[in-house]
Amino acid sequence: MRSLPLFAAALIFAAGGLFAAGVAHAQVVSKTAMAGAYSVSLKVLPAESFMGPHAAMAHDAGAAPVTLNGPEHPNHHMVVFVKKDGKPVENATVGIVYRELSPHMGKWITLPVARMHVAGKSLATTHYGNNLKIGPGSYEARVTVNGTSTATFHFMLSH
């Protein structure tokens, strides 16, 4: 009878690990495509902070960051990392539009693009995008770099 509580504990631990892995998988998208001579990596992550002593991001230029406590109540951080010849591009002009494909076909939405880097790190971590509120579904995003090169991405969010 002693093995039953240990077995139950092991099942609870394993189920918790599977749940945590499922949540992490559902919240993170990472895809890379070419836009002309630029390598563009799209990431959709949990929303990140731009303000306060523990801010994850430092805003450099472009659109104002959508803050975690702002009226939009963002739940994700959609960003792109742009590289040319393997090196980060720190001064690109980046446009990001996205739309829901399912469960309902949506209109194209323009993401206000801020240039940012990881707080406390160098400009080598420069990336472009913003926090946003986005629900479960299938999406298409188009990223334009310097007005001429476009990469298209398809991704799903489960929650």
N, C-alpha and C positions, 0 to 999 in steps of 0.2 A: 503494500500500500504506500510505502514511502516514495516509490517511483512515480506515482500518479501526480503528486504536486510538482515534482521536478519536470515531468513531461508537460504538464499544463503551463508551467513557467516558461519552458522552452518554446512551446507553441505561441504564447503571448509575445515573447521576445521576437520570434521569427516573423509573426504577423505584423508587429510594430515596425520591423525593418523593411518589410515589403511595402507597408503603407508609406513610410518615409521616402522610400525609393520612388514610389509612384507619384508622390507629391512633387518631389524634385524634378522628375522627368516631365511632369505635366507643366511645370512652371518655366522650364528653360528650353529655348530653341537656339540652335547654333548651326548656321549654314553659310557656305562660302560660294561665291560665283564671280565671274569676271565681268567687268564693265569696261570694255575697251582694254586699255593697258593697265587698268586698276584691278586689284584683287579686293573684293568687298566681302566682309564677313558680317552677316546680320546676326544679332543676338536679341532674344526677347527673354528678359529676366524679371525677377520680382522688382517692384519699384524701388528706387534708390534715393537716398537723401542728398541734397545739395547744400543744406544749411546746418549750422550748429557745430559744436566741437567734434562730433563724431561723423561728420559728413563723409559720404563715400566718394562723391564727385566734386570737382572744382570746375565751375562754369568759366569758360574762357571768352566766348563770343557767341554771336548768333542770337536766336530767340531766347526769351526768358525761360528758365527751367520751370517745369511744372512741379510744384512742391508737394511733398507727401500729405501735408495738412491743408492743402489748397482746396478750392471748391470742386475741383474735378475728381478728388479722391482716387488718384491713380493706383492701379494694382500691378502694372508692368512697366518695364524700362526697355524701350525698343531703341537699339543703337546699331551703328555700323562702324566697323574699323576699316579704314581705307589704306591700302598699301600699293606702292609702285616699286617694282624691282626689289620686292621683299622688305622695303623700308616704309615705316608709317608716314602718311601724308598729313602734315600738321595744319595746312592751310587750304584745304579743298573747299569748294562750294558744293554742298550736298543737299539734295532734295529727297524726301521720303514721302511716298503716298502708299496707302494701304486700303484694302477693302475686304469685307467679309464675303466669303464664297458660299458658306453653309453654316448654320442651318438656313440662313436667308441671304440672298444676294444683296450686298450693300453697295452704296455709292462710294466713290473714291474719297478718302479723307486725307488731307495734308497734315502731316505731323510737323509741328513747329520745331525746327532743327536747331539745337544748341550745340556748340562745340564745347567739349569738356575733356578732362583727363582725370585719372584716378587721384584723389586727394593725397597730397604728400609724395606723389611720384612725378617723374619728368614728363615732358610733352611727348615722349615716345609712347605714352599710353593714350594719346589723343584719339577720341572717337566722337561720333556725331549722332544726335537723336534726342530723345526726351522721355519722360515718364508719360504714361497714358492709361486710360481706363479701357480695357478690352476684355470681352467675355469669351467663354468657350466657343470653339468653332474652327472652321477652316478658313485660312486667309491667304491673300496674295499681297505682296509688298513689292514696290518698284523703287529702286534707289538710283538717282542720277548723280553723277560725279562731274563737276566742272561743266555742267550744261550740255554735255555731248554724249557721255557714255552711260548706259543704263543696264542694271542687273535686275532680274526678276526672281523673286523667291516665293515659294509656297510652303505654308507651315500650318500646324494644328495646335490648338490649345485645348486641353481637356477641362481645365478650371483655373 
